[in-house]
């Protein structure tokens, strides 16, 4: 057993924990484990389940010092039937197992239907090759002793732990053989698609302001980075010639030589200044009679505004024209005119994608240089990749038109799911192929200078304890169980939707499941339409209240109980001002009956959150050592930002802290988040010694220029290796520290894996930089040809619009709203309804945030007019000289008039009906 094998087993232990039931291999491990340890592992399984037993098994395994135990472990896996796990550990390649995750997610979603419709004994013979022999026997015994539903539950548990790469296909074949109609739902392709778009679908819900931090979604969470240190992009410096450091000149050199380049350098080193150097050199060195044209892409509006300001100040004094285009401005001036009339265009990438698609911009040949900020996002369906697909089609299609030079900026190229250096190198090569880059520029010759500018903070992980008892959670959980019981009682069909496991309340898992129930309820049908309306509305309310309670439990886990209670109080106060029907009155009464007890629990000092005590100690110690300390505190949600700010302000022992908050802009449909001017004010206060601690969400991960700080605290906050590098990079001052504070050992483990992957990424880049340039170009080119072949091979069928008239029903109460025949498309992406009938079906209330955007002036919000419903349908706007409603499809259910089938859509683009353009003559004067 080498040190590397031991280290790898530690790194990949999560895969082992999720798959291995160690009691199945204990008989083969007798030469290595004492009897008492084997009994301990067996007891752990009986008491806490196979995953905790596997953790204990690995702990004992890694303590072994005897020669040969690693081979003994592999042989035990093989003999017990864990062939997939055996193969993965033998080669340290877990890709096959990783690919099964999408099927596991699909199976978890279908678990209620699976348990209700499956007879395990019928399909078990077909599935036996995908399971361990002991598992098959246990499933049979459970079926005989406890019934088929319990057996189906055990079968699902075993399939979720299966390491056989063919189990999803085998399951589908088994279902088809038994002619089980669940086989139609077990569509792997559909599952993959649903999982990829799940976050988008959730946009259509009446979501609360809580968002569970699950995984990074590049389109919504990754902000483009301006890595320039404040001193380098100050107003004074931008009115004088740039004074780059040597390492910045080194980073810029390949791009200044005309090579397509990915510049990978740490946060805070001044990559924005490097991009200014490259642009200036590019524009200054065109032959007489020719002009360059630069496109600089920034993912999000705050960064777009920031970069536009930097480029304007620098280049306009040099005689170059600079303009910006974003979603907010695209409707004011034609995009093609802006591009034609300016030398440098700062824009959000989707603008260019849209204009390439509709032909307004004929090709990328209008540009001579394209710079992609945070270029690691160039993957899958991100707008950066859509732009580069266009570029590569032009390059590989034999076009004679010149292509622009491409430069990418990032603090971390990432390694994806790579487990080895070779896999990481392959991942980075694919990113280079996507950006047509032939050079990866890093600082090598001037490292010492870089290290004098960018200080890598000392990383400290602290495992803290959660509350030992939680009366608040007990009370709220009982309220949630009562609501689930109410749902089951009003309709037997709802019973299968509510199968909550113990300990599930207050988790991301529950949030995801209850969202699924919410969506299912919106398309629930009954022959009696009045009864359908009543039940669907009740389920809509039950699931909405359950999500609020779940949000409160999440807040209480990381903040004070009283913050969670205040959150619930605000919710119930708002409920009373809307459609307050009998169901809501009953749910409110149940809460109020428990309110006094909840308030008593919140006042009890013994219920203080131990996590906050640890946070308090860190802040006390660091500010005692250095009163000039400046802190960025990263948290998962907006609600937690507010809760921690309140906690600091109410704690007299922390009176030395002046907290500011920085959150994202939120959705336009919700009055949450911060406006761009508000963000700027907060950042200015932090820069000018107004605030000395900034509490932030993921908006500060990358992109927004934040002043130097010497303390970064990640409060239950972790992501992938790219996010780790960027959050840590916020600690820019000399001697800075970065604390990870969590009660979850898995979070610390994930951060350790991220650090391992960072080392692997740096090693991979170094190896690639030693390659012969011609060899590297050939590798990139071959990847491009292969990827283009795959793209071109994939069918791109255009959806055929359904010309049949359909009903749009209120998504809450199922009352008729309008017909698709009356829906009109305004400015390509907004939808209104013509005719007087629709006006009678909604009521208006003054918009809380009236403003103008893209030719529309928001006036009011519109709601379902049915008594005690008040479901949010959209907004009322002034468009040109007309006052029209603009509706959002996620607020409705589409019903086929002929069949009665109901469908819910989260985006208009997914609803393929015959779309008629808005005609002003249809609107009465």
N, C-alpha and C positions, 0 to 999 in steps of 0.2 A: 504493500500500500504506500504509494508515494504521497508527498505533501500536496502535490497538485490534485491527485484523486480525492484526497480528503477535502481539499478546498472546493473542488467541483461539486462534491456530494453536498456540501454545506450550501453552495450557491443554488443548486437545483433541488433543494429539499422540498420546496413547495409542490413540485410535480409528484414526488414520492408520497407526500402526505395526502394529496388528493386522490391517489390511485390505490395505494397499498393498504390492505388489511393485514397487519403484521401477524395476526394469530394464525393465518393460513400458512406462514412460512416458519413459524417457531420450531416445528418439529425438525426442520432441516438445519436450524441454527443452534441445536443443542450443544455441539462441540464448542461454541463460542459464548453462550449465555448460561449463567447459573440458573437453577430452578426458581429461586426467589425473584429474579428479574423477569423471567418468562411469566410467572404468576402476576407480577406487577403490571405487565403489559396487557395480559388478559383482563385483569380487573379494570384497567383504564378503559378498555374497549367497552366492557359491560356498563361502566358508570358514565362515560363521557363520549363514547362512539369511536369509530375506527380512525378518524383523522387525528384525534388527540392521542390515541394509542400509537399511531404511526410516528407522531412527534416524539413520544417517549422512546420508542424503538430506535429512532435515529440518534437520539441523545445517548443511549446506551451503546449503540453501534460505533459512534465516533469516539467513545471513550476507550475502545479496545486497542490494545497495543500488540497483541499476539500476531505473529506472522501468518499471512494467508487468509485473514478474515474477510478481506474485500472480495477475493475470488469466491470464498464460501458464500457470501451474500449474493453474488451474481448467480451462482449455481442454484441457490435456494429459490431465487425468483424464477429461474428457468424451469426448475422441477415442479414448482407450484402452479405454473401456467401463466405467469406474468411475462409473456414473451415480448410485448411492446415495451414495457418498462426495462426489461433486461437489455433489449437492443439499444434503447435510448441511453442507458448508463454505460453500456459497453463502448459506445462511440461518442458519448457526451453530446448527442444530437437529439433534441426533444421536439424537432419540428413536426413530426407526425402526430405526436401527442398534443402539441399546441393547436394544430389544425382541427382537433376534435372539439375545441371549446365552443365553436359556433353551434355544433349539434347538441352539446350539453345545454346551452342556453335555450335552444328551441325545445328540447325535451322538458326543461323546467317549466317553460311556458305552457306546454300541453299537458302537464302533470295532472291537473284536475280531470280533463277529458280522458286521459290515459287510464286513470284509476277507475273511472266510471264505465269505460267501454271495453276494457281488455280482460280476457280470461287468460291468465298467465300460463296455465297448463297447456293451452292450445298452441301457443307460439314458443314455449320454452325449448322444445326439441330443435327448432330452427335457430334459436339464439345460443344454444349451449356452447358453440365454438367461440362465442364472444365473452363468455363468463368463466370464472373459476369453478371447478367441479363442486367445491363445497357451497358456493353460492347457489348453484342449481338445486342442490339438495335442500338448502335452507328455504328457498322459494317454495319448493314443493311442500315442505313441512308446514310453512305458514299458511299456504292455501288450504291444506287439510284441517289445520287446527283453528285458524282464525278467519278463514274466508278469502274470497277472491280479491276483494278490494285491498285487504292487507297484503296479500301476495303481490298484487300489482304495484303497490307502494314499494315493496322490497325489490321488485324487478327494476323499477325506475332507479332506486338507490344504487343497485349493482351496475346498471348501464352507465350511470353518471360517473362511476369509478372505473369503467372498462378502459383498458389500454390498447384494445384491438382497433386498428385503424379502419376496419371494414364494418364495425358494428352499426353505424347509421344505415348503410346500404342493406345489411342483413336484416335489420329491423323492418325496413320498408318492404322487403321481399316477403318477410314473414307475415306482415299485416295484409299484403295483397293476396297471399296464398289463402289466408283465412277469410278473404273478402270482407275485412274489417274496414268500415268507412273512415276510420281514423287514418288510413293510409293516404287519403286525399289531403289531410292536414299535415302529414309528415312529409312535407316537400322541402328538401334540403335547400334547394335554390331559393325558395320563398323565405325560408328561415334566415338565410344569409342576408338577403335583401332587407328583410324586416329589421334585423338586428343593426344593420348599417344605418338605417334611417330612423331608428327608434327615437333618438333625441329630437329629430325634426318633427316627428309625429307628436311628441309631447308638447311642442309649441302650440298646438291647437287646443290644448286644455285650458280651462280657467285656472291656471296654475297659481300657486302661492308664491311668495317671494323667496321661499326656501328652495335651494337647488342642491341636491346631494352631489358631492364631488365624487365622480366615478371614474371617468377616463377622459382624457384630453380630446376635444373635438376641434381640430385646427381651424375650422371655419368660424367658430364662435369664441374660442378661448385664447388662441395664440395671437398676441398682438405683435405687430412688427416692431423691431427694436431700433431705437436710436441709441447706439452705444457710446456716443461721444461723451466724454467727461465734461461736466459743466464748464470747466475752465477753458475747454477747447472750443466751445461753441458759444462763447459769451458774445454779447452785442459788440463789445469793443474789438475783439479779435476778428469778427467777421467783416469789419470795415477796413482791415489791413490785410496784407498778403498772408496767406496761410503759412504757419510755421510748424510743419509736421515734425514729429520725432523720427528717429532713424527706423524704428520698427514699423511705423506707419508707411514710410517710403518703401520698406521691404514688402509689406502686404500689397501695396498698390502696383509694384513693379510689373508683374506678369500681365495685369490688365492694361497698364500703360503701353505695354508691348503689343497690344491688340489681341491677346489670348482670352478665350472664354475661361473664366476663373471663378472658383468658389473660394471666398475669403472666410476662413474660420479662425476667429480670434475671440478672446474672452470678453464678457460683458464689462464695459467701463474702459476699454482700451482706445476708443475713439474711431469706431468703424464708419461713423457718419463723416468724419473728417477725411477718412480714406476715400469714401465715395465722392466727396467734393474734389479731391485731388484727381481722381480718375476722370470725372466729368470735365473738369477744367482742361486737362491735358487732351482729352478726346476732342473737345470743341475747338481748341486752339490750334490743333495740328491737321485740320482739313486743308487740302489744296485750295488755292484761290479759285473762286467760282463755285465751290461746293460747300454745303453746310451740313453740319451734324444735327441730329435731333435725338434727344435723350428722353427715355421713359423711366421714371423711378416709381416702383410699385410698393405701396404700403398697405398692409392687410386691413387695418382698421382706422376709423376716422380720427381718433385722438392722435395716432402716430402720423397719419396723413397730414393733419393740421400742423403738427410739430415740424415735420420734414419740409413741408411747403415753406414755412417761415424761415427755416435755416437756409434753404436754397435761394429763396427770394433775396434775403439780406446779402448773401455772398455774391450771387451772379448778376444781379441787376446793376451793381456798381461797375461790373466788367462789361456791360453793354449787352448782356444776353437776357432774353425775355423768358420769364418763368410763369407758368400757370398751373392751377390745380383743378382736377375733376374728381368729384365724388358723387355718391348717390344723391346728396342734397343739392348739388349744383348742376348735375347733368341736364336737367330739364330747362335750365335758364339760357344756356348758350349751346349751339350744336357742337357735339364732341369733335367732329371732323374739322370744324372751323378753329376750335381751340388748339388742336394738334398742329394744324397747318400754320397758324400764326405765331407759334412760340417755339423756342429752342429747347426748353426743358419742360416736361409735363410730369407733375406729381399726380398719381392717380391710384385709386383703389382698383384691384385687378378685375373685379367682376364687370366694371364699366367697359374695359377693353374686350372682355369675353363677349359681352352682349353686342358690342358694335362690330366685332369680327363675324359674329353669327348672323346678324341682320344685313351685313354687307356695307354698312356705313364706312367702316375702315376696310379697304380691299385686301390688305395683307400687312404683315409685320414689316415689310420693306420700307414703310414710311419712317421707321426708326433706324438709327445707326447704332444705338447703344440702349440696352435694357438692363436695369439694375433691380434685382429682387431682394428686398429687405426681408430677413427671416426666411431665407430660401429653403430651409429644411422642410418647409411645408409643401414643397413641390412633389406631391404624391397623390394617388387615387384621383378623386374628383375635385380637388382643390382648384380654385381659379388659376393659380400659378401653373398647374399642370395642364389645364385647358389651353392656356396661352402657348405653352411649350409644345403641346400636341400640334397646334397650328404651325409652329416654327419647324418642327421635325417633319411634318408632312410636306412642307415646302422644301426642306433640305433634301429629304430622301426621295421626293417625287420628281427630281430633275429640273426644278424651276431655275431659270436663268436670273431671276431677280435677286439682288443682293440681300443677304440676311444681316440683321443687327448683331453686334457683339453682345455677349451675355455675361453679366457679372452677378454673382450671388453673395449675400452677406449673412453670416450666422455666427452665433457663439458656440453652436454644437450641431454637427451634421447628424448625430444620433447613430444608433446601430440597429434600430428596429427590434425584431425578435431574435437577433443573432445570439448564439450561445458560445461561439468560438471566434477566434480572430479571423479565420478564413471567411466565415459567414458575415462578419462585420465588414470585411473588405469588399465582399460581394454587394452588401447593402449600400456602401458608400459609392461603389462604382455605378450602381443603378441611379443614385441621386445625381452623379456626374453626367450620366447618360441623359437623364431627364432634363438637365440644364445645358446639355451639349458642352460641358466643361472639360477641358483637357489639363487643367492645372488646379491643384488644391493649395492655396497659399496660406501658410501659417508662419508665425514668427520663429525663425531658427537661428539666424545670425545675430539677432539683437535681443535675445531672451533676457539678459541681465537688465537691460533698460526697461523692457516690458514689466519685469517683476518689481521694478522701482515705482511703476505707475499703477499697476493692477495688483492689489494685495489679495491673495487667496485667504479667505477667512478660516479660522480654526473651527472644524466641525465637531459638534458635541451632540450625541443622541442621549436623551433622558427618558427612561421608562417611568411613567408616573402611575399611581394607583387610581382606580375609579372608586366611587362610593361603594362601601361594603353593603349597605342597604339603601333602598331607594323607594320610599313610601310614595313620593310624587308619581313615579313610574307605575307603581301598583294601582294607584287610584285612576290614573289616565288609561292604563291598559284595560281596567275593568269597564270604563266608559266605552272604550273601543269594542270590547267583546259584546257589550250590550247592543251597540249599533249593528254589529254583524248579526246578532241574534234577531234584531228587528227586521233586517233585510231578508234573512232566511224565512221568517214567519210570514212576511207579506206575499211571498211567492216561492214555491218549492224549487223552481228552476234556478233561483238565486243561490240555493244551498251549496251547489258545487263550486260556485265562485269564491266562497269564503271557507278556506281550509287553512286557517292560520296555525302555524306551529308555535309552540311555546318559545318565548324569547325573540320572536320575530318583530314585535312592535318596536318602533323607534329605530328601524334600520332601513338601509337603502333597498334591501330585498323587499320589504313590505311596501315601500313607496312604489317600486316598479310593479308589484303585483296589483296594488290597488288602482294604479293607473290603467292596467289592463282590464280590471273589472269595470272601471268607469267607462272605458271605450265600448266594452261588450254591452253594457247597459244602454248605451245610446242607440244601438241597432237591435235591441230586444223587441220581438214582435209577438202580438197576441191577436186572435180573431176579433176580440172585443176591443175596439180602438180607444174607447174611453178608459177602459181598465189599463190598456197599454200605456196611455198617457200618464195615468195616475201612478202606476208602478215605476215607469222609467224616470219620472220626476223624483219619486221617493228615492230610488237607487242613486240618482244623480246627487241628491242631497247627502245621502248616507256616505257615499264615497268621498265627497268634498269635505265633510266633517272629519272623516277618518284620516284624510291626508293632513288636515290641520292639526289634529291630535298627534299624528306621527311627527310632524314638523316640531311640535312643542317638545316631544321626547328627545328629539335630536338636539334641540337648543339646550335642554336641561343637562344633557350628557356632557357638553363642552363648556357651558356657562352656568349662571346661577339659576336655581329653580324659579325664582321670582321673575326672571327674564322670560322664561317659558310661559309662566302664568300670565304675565302682561301681554304676551303675544296672543294667547287665547282670549283674554279679555277684549283686546282690540278687535279680534275677529268677531266675537259675539256682539259687540257694540255695533259693528258694521252690518251684521246680519239683520238687526232690528230696523235698520233704515231702508232695507231693500224689501223684496217680496217675502213677507213673514207669515208663511202659511202654518197649518196645524202641525205638520211634520217638524218644521223648524222651531215652532213653539215648544214642542215636546223635547227636542234635542237640547234646546236652550235651558229648559227647566231642569233636565238631568244634570247639565253642567252646573247650574246655579245651586243645586242641592249639594254638590260636592265642593262648591267654591270656598266655603268657610274652612273646611278641612284642608283643602289645598293651600289656603293662605297660612294656616297654622303650620303646616309642614314647611313652607317657604321661610317662615320666621324662625324656625328651630335652628340654632347655630350648629347643631350636630350634623345637619344636612348640607353643610358647605361643601363645595366641590374641591376635592384634593388637587385637581389639575390647576385650579386657579391659585391654590396655595403655592404650588411649585413655580408657576409663572410669577407670582408676587416675589418669591425669594430670588429668582433670577434678576428681576428688574431692580430690586433693592440692592443686591450685591454689585451689579454692573454699574449702577449710577452712583453707588458709594465709592467704588474704585475710581470712577471717572464721571464727575457731575456733568461733563460736556457730552456725554454719550448721546448718540442719535440712533433711534431704533426703527426698523421696519418689522411689523408683526403681521405675518401672513396667516389668514384663516380661510375656511372653506366657503362660507356663505355670507351674504349681505346681512342676514339677521344676526349672525355671530359678530360681525363688525360692530353693529349698533350695541349689542349686549356687552362686549368687552370695553367699548368706549364708556358706557354707562358705569360699568364696574370700576374702571380706573377713576372716573370723576367722583364716584361716591365713596372711594376708599381714601380716607384722610392720610393714611401712611404713604400714599402714592401721590401726594399733592405736588411733588416736584415734577410730575409728568404733565405735559400739555399735549393731549392726544388730538390728532387729526385723522380723518378717514378718507379712503380712496376706494371707490367701487366702480364697476363698469356702468355703462349707460343704460343697460337693461333693454327690455323690448319696448318698441314704440306703443304697443297695445296696453302696457302696464305703467302705472305711475310709480316706478321703482328705479333705483339707480341714480347716477349723477350726470348732470349735463356737462358738456365739454367746458364751459366757463367755470363751473364749480370745481371740476378736476384741476383746472389751471390755478385757481385760487388756492386750493389745498397744497399743490406742489410748490407754489410760490412761498406760502407760509412755512413749509418745511425747509426750503432753501435759505430763507432769510431769518432763520432762528426763531420763528414764531412757534411752531410745534416741534417737540423733540421726540415724539413717537408717532409713527404713521401706521394705522391699522388698515390693512389692504386685503382685497381678494385677488384672484388670478390676473386682474387687469394689470398689476405691477410686475408680473412674471418677466415680461419682456416688452420692449417697445417704448414705453413712456420714460422720458429722461428724469430720473430721480436723483436728488443731490446725494453726496457721499454720506454713508452712515457706517457705524462701526459695530452695530449689533443687529443681526437678523434672527428672528424667532419664527420657526415654522410650527404653528400650533395645530396639531393633528392634520398636517398638511404635507402631502407628498404626491409626486407625479412620476413621469418617466425620467430618463436620464437627461433629456434636453431641459425639462422644467427644473430639475435639480441644479444643473449648471447655471441656469439663468437666475433662479431665486437666490442661490448662494452668491452669485455675482453682484447682488445688490449691496453686499457689505464691502464697500470699496476703500474704506479708510485703513490706514496702517494699523495692524494689531486687532483687526476686527474678528468677531466670533459669529458662528452660526449655530443656533440651538435647534434641534428637532425635539419637540415636546409631545409625547404621545402615551396613551395608556395601552396601546395595541402593539404587541411584540412584532406582529406581521408588518406593521408600518416601518419599524426600524430595520427589519429584514429587507424590505423592499428598498429602503434607502441604501443599505449596504450593497445590494445587487446593483443599484444605480451607480454607485462609486466603482464597483468592479467593471461595469459596462463603460464607464468613462475612461478608465485605464485601457480597456480593450479598444475603444474608439481611437484614443491617441496613438496607441501602438499600430493600429490598422492604417491610420493616415501616414504615419512615419514610414511604414513598409511601402505603401503606394507611392510615396514621394521618391522612393529609390528605383522605381520602375523606369525603364527606358520610355521616353516620351512617345515614340512611335508605337511601342507595344501597348501603352496605356490608351492611346487614341484608337487602336484597333479593337481593344476590349470594349471601350465605350461605344464604338460604332456597331459592333456585333450585337450589343444589348439593344441599341436603338432599332436595328433591323428586326430583331426578334420581337420586341415590344410592338413595333408598328404592324408586323404580321398578325400578332394576336389581336390588336385593335381592329385591323381591317377584316379579320376573320369573324369577329363577333357581329351577329346580325343586329341591324339597327332599324327594326320595323317602326314605321310611323303609326302612332295610334289612330284608328279610324274614329272620328267623332260620332257619338251616338246622337242621332237626330230625333229620337223619341222624346217627347215632352216628359219631364219628371217633376216631382214635388220636392221642395225644400222644406223640411219640418224643423221646428225649433229643437235643438239638441238636448234641451232640458225637459220640456213638457210635451213635445211631439205635436204641437199645434201647427197647422199649415202656415207657412210664412209666404211662399210665392211659388211660381213655376219657373223652370229653366227657360221657357219661352219668353219670359219677361226680363231675364238677366241680360245686361249689356256690358261690354268690355270698354273701359275707359283708359286711354294712354297705355295700352298693351297689357297692364298687369293689375288694374283695379276693376272692381265689379260693382255695378249699381243695378237697381231694379226700377223698371218703368211701370206706369199705370197707377191708378188711384187706389186699387185694392190693397197694395202693400202698405200704403200710408196709414191705413186703418189698423194695421197689425203690429205696429211698433210705437213706442213712446220715446220722447227725447228728453235728455237732461244736459244741462250745460257742461261742456267738456272741461275737466279740471286743469287741462294744460293746452289751451287753444293756441295753435301756431300754424304757420304756413310752410309748405314743403312741396317742391316740384309742381307748382301750378295749382295746388289744392290748399284751401284754408280750412283747418279743422274748426268746426263750430260747436258740435254737440256729440254726445254718445247716444246710441240708439239701443233700446232694450225691447224684449218681447212684451207685448201689451196684455197678454193673458194675465188675469188676476193671480197674484202671488207667485208669478214666475220671474219676471224681470231678468231673463237671461241676456247677457251682453251679445248683441248681434253685430256691432260695428260702430261706425261714426257717421255723422252728418257733416257734409263739407260744402264749401262754396267752390265751384269749379267754373272758371270763366264767369258768365253772368247767371249761372244756374246753381240752385241749392239742391243737392242730390244726396241720397244715402249711399254709403260704401260698405258693403257687407263682407264678412270674413267667413269662408267656407267651413272652418273648424267649429263654428258655432251651430252648424246645422247637420241634419241627417238627410241624405238624398234617398227618396223612395221611388222605385219603379212603379208607375201607375198600373201597368198590366199585371205584374207579378206580386207586387207588395214587398219585394226584397228591398232591404234598407242597407245603405252603405255610408260609412263615415270617411271623410277626406280631411287631411290636415293642411293640404296645399291645393290651391286652384289648379296648378299645373298637373296634378294627378287626376283631376276630374275631366274626362274626355267627353264633353258634350259639345253640341254645335254652338259655337261662340259667335254672337252677333255684336258688331261694333256699335258703340254709342253714336246715336244720331240726334243732334240737337232738335230736330223737328218733332221728335217724339215727346219732348218736354213742353208742357203748356207754359205760355208766357205768364 
